[in-house]
Amino acid sequence: MESDVTFLEYVVKGLVDNPNDVKVARTVDEMGVLLTLSVNPADMGKVIGRMGNTAKAIRTLLRVVGMKNNARVNLKINEPEGAAPRAMRTDKTVDESLEDLKI
């Protein structure tokens, strides 16, 4: 197993509640290495983090691992099945949320 895959699995399994559901696929093309991460839908928030900070940190660390091996490493995090794409999600306005609370 490649060191980048081993590293990613180690970090993510330490973050999530369902480590047995962590899956990493590795592909190599002219752009470099692409690691595709799948986790239990309940663990997505832990992997992404507030404002994406955890995911950004993992990507930064993977770049360092890649530099050590003279490879460009990118990370794709799979959306869970049935989730709306981020661009299609609609959040309620403050007024709509207050209306729900009957305030």
C-alpha positions in Angstrom: 0.0 0.0 0.0 1.2 3.5 -0.8 2.4 5.7 2.0 -0.1 8.5 1.1 -3.0 6.0 1.4 -1.7 4.7 4.6 -1.3 8.2 6.0 -4.8 9.3 4.9 -6.4 6.2 6.4 -4.6 6.7 9.7 -5.6 10.3 10.0 -9.2 9.9 9.0 -9.8 6.8 11.1 -8.6 8.7 14.1 -11.2 11.4 13.4 -14.3 9.4 12.7 -16.7 7.3 14.8 -17.0 4.6 12.2 -13.4 3.8 11.2 -14.4 0.5 9.4 -16.4 2.6 6.9 -13.3 4.6 5.8 -12.3 3.7 2.2 -9.6 5.3 0.1 -9.2 4.7 -3.7 -5.9 5.8 -5.3 -5.5 6.7 -9.0 -2.5 8.1 -10.8 -2.6 10.2 -14.0 -0.6 13.0 -15.7 -1.9 15.4 -13.0 -0.5 13.3 -10.2 -2.1 11.2 -7.5 -5.8 11.4 -6.7 -7.0 10.0 -3.4 -10.8 9.5 -3.2 -12.1 9.3 0.3 -15.4 7.7 1.3 -16.6 7.8 4.9 -19.9 7.0 6.8 -22.4 9.8 6.1 -22.6 10.4 9.9 -18.8 11.2 9.9 -18.8 13.8 7.0 -18.9 16.7 9.4 -15.8 15.5 11.3 -13.8 15.0 8.1 -14.8 18.4 6.6 -14.7 20.4 9.8 -15.9 23.9 10.5 -15.8 25.9 7.3 -13.8 23.1 5.7 -10.8 23.6 7.9 -10.2 20.0 8.8 -10.4 19.0 5.1 -8.0 21.8 4.2 -5.5 20.7 6.9 -5.7 17.1 5.6 -5.0 18.3 2.0 -2.0 20.3 3.2 -0.5 17.4 5.0 -1.1 15.1 2.0 0.8 17.7 -0.2 3.7 17.4 2.2 3.6 13.6 2.0 3.5 13.9 -1.7 6.5 16.2 -1.8 8.5 13.7 0.1 7.7 11.2 -2.7 8.0 13.7 -5.6 4.3 13.4 -6.3 1.4 15.9 -6.5 -1.3 14.5 -4.2 -4.9 15.7 -4.4 -7.9 14.6 -2.2 -11.5 14.2 -3.3 -14.0 13.6 -0.5 -17.1 11.7 -1.8 -20.5 13.2 -1.0 -22.6 10.6 0.8 -25.3 8.8 -1.2 -28.5 10.8 -1.4 -27.0 14.1 -0.4 -27.8 17.1 -2.5 -24.8 18.7 -4.1 -23.5 21.6 -2.1 -24.5 24.1 -4.8 -28.1 22.9 -4.8 -28.6 23.0 -1.0 -30.8 25.9 0.2 -30.5 27.3 3.6 -33.4 29.1 5.3 -33.1 32.8 6.0 -33.1 34.0 9.6 -36.7 35.1 9.2 -37.8 31.7 8.0 -36.0 30.0 10.9 -37.6 32.4 13.4 -41.0 31.7 11.9 -40.3 27.9 12.4 -39.6 28.7 16.1 -42.8 30.8 16.3 -40.8 33.7 17.8 
